[in-house]
Amino acid sequence: MHNLKMPVKQLYNEREASDVLGIALPLLHKILDKHIFNDGTTRPANVEFTPSDLLMIAYWVENAPTENVVAMPMRN
């Protein structure tokens, strides 16, 4: 949620949520599948988000491991 000057809406659709979060829609779907729809239920066709939902998703975005980075061993 990089743009704090945006007016707050009560509900955001998936496209609006991905725009506010600054991520691609497929990444939003991947995060939802990993953290929310991980008990065998399928993601609904239309998902809406509250500002609080976006805050939690932003946390998951920031703490997602980067797939293109190789972790280096710690130096002693």
NUBAMI-348320 format. One record per residue (C-alpha): chain; z, y, x. Coordinates in Angstrom, 2 decimals, always signed. Layout:
BEGIN
+-------+---------+---------+---------+
: kette :      pz :      py :      px :
+-------+---------+---------+---------+
:     A :       Z :       Y :       X :
...
+-------+---------+---------+---------+
***
This chain:
BEGIN
+-------+---------+---------+---------+
: kette :      pz :      py :      px :
+-------+---------+---------+---------+
:     A :   +0.00 :   +0.00 :   +0.00 :
:     A :   -1.28 :   +2.52 :   +2.43 :
:     A :   -1.99 :   +5.41 :   +0.09 :
:     A :   +1.32 :   +6.64 :   -1.28 :
:     A :   -0.28 :   +9.61 :   -3.05 :
:     A :   -2.14 :   +7.44 :   -5.56 :
:     A :   -0.84 :   +7.74 :   -9.12 :
:     A :   +1.22 :   +4.75 :  -10.13 :
:     A :   -0.18 :   +2.64 :  -12.93 :
:     A :   +1.80 :   +0.17 :  -14.98 :
:     A :   -0.67 :   -2.68 :  -14.38 :
:     A :   -3.40 :   -3.29 :  -11.80 :
:     A :   -6.19 :   -5.86 :  -12.13 :
:     A :   -7.17 :   -8.00 :   -9.13 :
:     A :   -9.87 :   -5.62 :   -7.87 :
:     A :   -7.57 :   -2.59 :   -8.14 :
:     A :   -4.75 :   -4.50 :   -6.45 :
:     A :   -6.93 :   -5.54 :   -3.52 :
:     A :   -8.15 :   -1.94 :   -3.17 :
:     A :   -4.60 :   -0.54 :   -3.19 :
:     A :   -3.48 :   -3.16 :   -0.67 :
:     A :   -6.52 :   -2.54 :   +1.53 :
:     A :   -7.53 :   -6.21 :   +1.60 :
:     A :  -10.52 :   -8.21 :   +0.41 :
:     A :  -10.31 :   -9.95 :   -2.95 :
:     A :  -10.65 :  -13.46 :   -1.39 :
:     A :   -7.63 :  -12.70 :   +0.83 :
:     A :   -5.64 :  -11.63 :   -2.24 :
:     A :   -6.55 :  -14.94 :   -3.89 :
:     A :   -5.52 :  -16.85 :   -0.76 :
:     A :   -2.14 :  -15.09 :   -0.69 :
:     A :   -1.57 :  -15.73 :   -4.39 :
:     A :   -2.43 :  -19.41 :   -3.97 :
:     A :   -0.11 :  -19.74 :   -0.97 :
:     A :   +2.93 :  -17.90 :   -2.32 :
:     A :   +2.76 :  -18.02 :   -6.12 :
:     A :   +0.43 :  -20.67 :   -7.49 :
:     A :   +1.62 :  -23.40 :   -5.12 :
:     A :   +3.26 :  -25.79 :   -7.58 :
:     A :   +0.10 :  -27.42 :   -8.86 :
:     A :   -0.74 :  -24.74 :  -11.41 :
:     A :   -4.07 :  -23.01 :  -11.11 :
:     A :   -4.46 :  -19.28 :  -10.77 :
:     A :   -5.38 :  -17.71 :  -14.13 :
:     A :   -8.81 :  -16.13 :  -14.47 :
:     A :   -7.33 :  -12.66 :  -15.00 :
:     A :   -4.16 :  -11.69 :  -13.16 :
:     A :   -2.49 :   -8.32 :  -13.53 :
:     A :   +0.08 :   -6.85 :  -11.17 :
:     A :   +2.92 :   -4.37 :  -11.47 :
:     A :   +3.71 :   -1.94 :   -8.63 :
:     A :   +6.63 :   -4.24 :   -7.72 :
:     A :   +4.21 :   -7.18 :   -7.45 :
:     A :   +2.04 :   -5.14 :   -5.09 :
:     A :   +5.06 :   -4.37 :   -2.93 :
:     A :   +5.80 :   -8.08 :   -2.51 :
:     A :   +2.17 :   -8.93 :   -1.84 :
:     A :   +2.01 :   -6.11 :   +0.75 :
:     A :   +4.96 :   -7.77 :   +2.52 :
:     A :   +3.11 :  -11.09 :   +2.57 :
:     A :   -0.04 :   -9.37 :   +3.88 :
:     A :   +1.89 :   -7.74 :   +6.72 :
:     A :   +3.61 :  -10.99 :   +7.67 :
:     A :   +0.59 :  -13.26 :   +7.42 :
:     A :   -0.30 :  -14.93 :  +10.70 :
:     A :   -3.58 :  -13.80 :  +12.15 :
:     A :   -6.01 :  -16.68 :  +12.36 :
:     A :   -8.02 :  -15.19 :  +15.22 :
:     A :   -5.12 :  -14.78 :  +17.62 :
:     A :   -3.90 :  -17.53 :  +19.92 :
:     A :   -0.12 :  -17.43 :  +20.43 :
:     A :   +0.79 :  -17.18 :  +24.10 :
:     A :   +3.89 :  -18.90 :  +25.52 :
:     A :   +6.83 :  -16.66 :  +26.34 :
:     A :   +7.34 :  -15.71 :  +29.96 :
:     A :  +10.64 :  -16.47 :  +31.67 :
+-------+---------+---------+---------+
***
